[in-house]
Amino acid sequence: MPTAIVTGSGGLIGSESVSHFVRAGFDVVGIENDMRAAFFGPEASTAKTTARLLEAHSEFRSEELDIRDREGIDALVAREVGSLELVIHTAAQPSHDWAASDPHTDFEVNATGTLNLLQSLRDHRPEATFVFMSTNKVYGDRPNQLPLEDRGERLDLPADHRWFGGVDSQMSIDTCMHSLFGVSKSAADLMVQEYGRYFDMPTVCFRGGCLTGPSHAGAQLHGFLSFLMKCTVSGEPYTVFGYDGKQVRDNIHSHDVVTAMEAFHDSPRAAAVYNLGGGRNCSCSVREAIAACERIAGRELSWSLSGEPRIGDHRWWISDLSEFRAEDPAWSLDYDLEATLQEIHDANVERWAAGR
């Protein structure tokens, strides 16, 4: 039976990966040390998710290991080398706000941790597929230079603009502000590409937009749709940071992210890079997302506007999915925005409403 290693196995994409690849016939080894609780507080802990996965899947093992532990990572990869076919790297410090408070930890987790994994694979199992969950923050605030127009409830590009249907991977990552988080993830992204290109290893960087789903432990600093729905259901006030709430995001369900990973593993190539989000059909502004949450929850959200946007935050982002679809034409999105929000609500409403 083939083995997959999933870092950050208690997180949103990590936990979805565990369940999906167990069902696909893999023994799955998770790497998880619940740093999310340290980043965002006890409510964001991944411990319950890890316990749920262990109970649900006998083919899943969880290792309490820090990806910054070079020797520990190397020992784990060496132990699994006989059947190791796939590494899915989702562990990260995911917030550009948090990164500014502790740049050393942010860089060590995001960049050095990624290097540890890549080098261990190079030493022990270079033919194994390496899937890296990167971010659109590698483009910094470059998208903010796009000629956006105010469409009432959202900002948007003119219909004849090159990137109206979504930004492709040819957008430059240079000469713009990234946030420290964007820099640490860019370093990791480039390292994944370099190991693929320099050592001919099968690697891919999926530069994610807003990744979401019912298992997302949303917090103010991370997890846009999940936290927004949580606030709507629980009555907790919500703050919109900048751009009059008209900033646009595309949103992709965790299931659709993981099926993209599987599609790549079925036909791997070296040093691949793709923007991965919900595309134009799954995009919304913050104002539009608020209206959708209120409609689904049947409650009004108490929200306020802060005039200051977050450093490096995007005014508009939609991913161009055509590059990946050209390589993997069988892959498609199974979830639209409405279905994703409904599932987030239905999976959590009882727990969140109890806090009112």
N, C-alpha and C positions, 0 to 999 in steps of 0.2 A: 504494500500500500504506500502511495507517495506521501511525503510529508510537506506541509506548509508551515512556515513560521510567520506569525502575525505580531508585529510590534504595536503597542497601544491597543491590545486586544479587548480592553474594557471600554474603549471609546466608541463613538458613533460608527465610524467606518470599520474600525477594528472588530467590533462585535458582530456587525453584519457580515464581515469577511469570514469570521470563525464559523458562524452558522451555515453560510453558503458553501464553504469549501468542505466542511464536514459532510454536508448532504451530497457534495460532488465526489465523495470517496477518499478524501484526504484525512490522514492523521494531522491534527493541527496543534502546534505548540504556540501558546500565547506568551508574549513578554509584556508584563504590566506591573507597575509599582505605584499606581494611583497618585501620580504627581498632579493630576487634575484637581484633586482636593487641596493640594498645597497652593496651586495657582489661583483657584476660584472659590475655595471654601468647601465645607463639608457637604453642602447640598449638591455640589458637582462631582462628588466621589464616584468612582467607577467600581467600587467594591461590590455593590449589589449586582451589577451587570456581570461581573466575573463569577460570582456565586451562581447566578442563574445559568450561565453558559456551562459551568461545570456540572450542574445538576441535569441539564438538558442533553449534554453530549458526552458520551463515554469516550469518544475519540479525541476529546480536547483535554490538553494539559496546560496549566497556567504556571509560568515561571515568574516569581517576584524578582525582577532583574531590571537594573537601570541601564539604558542603552549607552550611557557615558562610561560604563564599566567595560573597558576594552577587553580585559582578560576574561571576564564573565561571558561577554558576547562571543568571543572566540571559542571558548570552551563549549558553549551551547551549539554553535554551528558545527564544530568538529564532531560533537556527539551525534548529531543528526545527519551527518554528511552522506551516509549510505543511501538514504531514500529522499533526501531533500531535493525538491523540484521548484519550490516557489517561496519567495520572501515578499511579504506585503508590509511595507513600512509606513505606518500611520502615526506612530508615536511622535509627539511634538509639544512644544510650548506654542499654543495657537493664537495668542492675542498680541496685537501690536501695542496696545495700551500697557499690558503687563510687562512686555519686553523692556520698556523704558525704565521700569522700576528695578530691574535686575538683569542688565545686559549680559553679564558673564554666564549666568545660568541659561538664559535664552539661547545664546550662541552655542554653548556646550551641548545642550539637548538637541537643538535643531541641526547644527552643522557637524560637530564632532561625533555625536551619536550616529549620524548617517555615515560618516567616514568609517567608524568602527565596523558597522555592518558590511559595507562594501569591501573593505579590506579582508574581513574574515571570509566572505564569499570568494574573493579572488584567490585567497590562499587554499581554500578547502573545496569549493564547489562553484567554479566560475560559470558553469553552464546553467545554473539555476536562474530562473527568471526573477528579476528584482523590480518590484513595482513600488514607486515612491509617490506618496500623496503630497504633491507640492501645492502651490497656491497662486492665485492670480496676483497676489501682492508682490511677486517677483517683478511685475511691471511698474511698481511704485505708483506715483500719482500721474504717470504718463497719460492714462485715460482721461484725466481732468483737462487735458489740453484739446480734447475733441470739441468740435463746434456744436455743442448741445443747444437745443431749443426748449423753451418752457411750453409744455403741452397741457398745462392746467394742473393735473395731479401727478405728473411725472416729467422728468427731463428726458429728451430723446434726440437721436441723430436725424438729420434729414434722410428721407427714404432713398436718395440716390448716393448716399455716402458709402464708401468702400466697406465699412464695418457696421452698417445698419443691421445686417443679419447676425453680427457677432464678431468679436475680435479674434483674429487668428494669431498663431505663434510668431508671426513676423514683426509684431510690435516690438520696438526696442525696449530694453530694460535699463538703458544708460541715461545719464544726465537728468535724473529726476529724484525726487524724495521718496524713499521706500518705507520708512519707519525701521527701527532696529530689527523688529520681527521680519520685515520684508527682506532685510539684508541677510539674516541668518538662514532664512529659507532659500534665498537666491544662492547662497554659498552651497547649500546642500543640493539644490537643483543642478547647479553646474557640476558638482562633484559626481552626481549620478550620471549625467551625460558623459563626463570625461572617462569614468570607468567603463562605460559602455563603448565609447569610441576608441579609447586608448588601448583597452585590454580586450576588446571585442566580446563584451559581456552583454547578455540580453537585459537591457534596462529601459524603463519608461518613467517619465515625469508626467503625471497628470496634474495640471495646474488648475486646481479646483476653484469654482466660484463659491456660492453659498451651499454647503453640504448640509443636508438636514434629514429628518426622519423622526419617527416616534420614540426612538431610544436616545435622542439628543438631550443631554443634560444642559439646557440653555442657561446662560448667565449673562449679566449685563455686558460683560466684556467679550463674550463669545457665544455664538449660537442664536443668530438673528430671529428666525421664525419660531423656534421652540420657545425662546424667552418671551417673544411677543405674545404668543398664544397663552403662555403661562400667566402673564400679567393680565391679559384679557379675562381669563377664567377666574383667577384668584382675587382680582381687584387691586393688585399691586400697581402703583403708578409706573409709567414707562416714560423714559426720556429719549427724544429723538435728537441726535447730535448733528446739527448743521443742515445746510442745503434746503431748508424749509420742508424737510421730509419728502422731497421729490427725487432723492437719489434712487437709482435703479439697480437692482441685483437680479441675476438669474439664479434659480434655485433647483438643486438636483437631489432627488431622494437617494438615500444611502444604498438602497437595492440597485438602483441604476448605476451607481458608481462601481459597485462590486461586480456587476455583470460586465462592465467595461474592462475591469481587471482580468476577469476570466477570459474574455475575448482576446486580450493581448497575450495572455499566457498560452492560449491555444495556437497563436501564430506570432511568437516573439521576434523582436529585432533589436539591434543594438542602438542605444542612444536616442530612443524615440521621445518626442515631446508633443503633448497635446493640451489644449485648453479644454476643460471638462466642466460643464455646468448644465443648466436646464435649457439653455438656448433662449431665443426670443419668445417662444410660446410659453415658457415657464418663468418669465421675468415679471417683476413688479417693482413699483416704488414703495417706500416705507408707508406712505399714505394709502396706497392701494392695498398693501398687506394689512394695515390696520383695519380697513373697511372689510376685508375678507375674514379676518379673525372675529370681528364683531358680528358678522353675519352668521358664521358657523357656530360661534359660542352663544349667540342670542343675548349678548351683553355689550354694553359700551365700555371702551377702554378709557381710563383716565391717563392722558398723556400730555406732555409739555415739550416745548421746543427749546433746546439749547442752541444759541447762535453759533457756537464754535464747533466745527467738524473735527473729528479725530485726525491726528497727523497722518498723512499718507492715505487717508480714506478716499474711496472712489466716489465721484459724482454719478457715474454710470458704468455698469459692466454687464455685458452679455457675451457669452462664450460662443465662438464659431465651432460647431461640432463637425463641420464637413471634412476637416483634415482626418479626424479619427474614423469617421464613417467611410472615407475613401479606402482606408486600410482594412477596416473591419465592417463591411457593409451589412452584416447580419445583426449587428448591435443596434438597439433602439431604446428610447425611453419608454418605460412602462407606466410612469407616474406623471400626471400633470400637476400644476400648482394646487388646484382645488382638492384633488385626491390626497396630495401630500399633507395639506393643512388639516383636512378632515381626519386623516389617520393620526396626526400629532394630537389633535383634540381628543379623539375617542380613546386613545391609549392612556391619556393622562388626566382626563377631566375629573374623575372621581377624586384622585389624590390632590389635584390643584384646588378644586372647589372646597375641599375640606379645610383649606387654610384661610378661607374667607372670614 
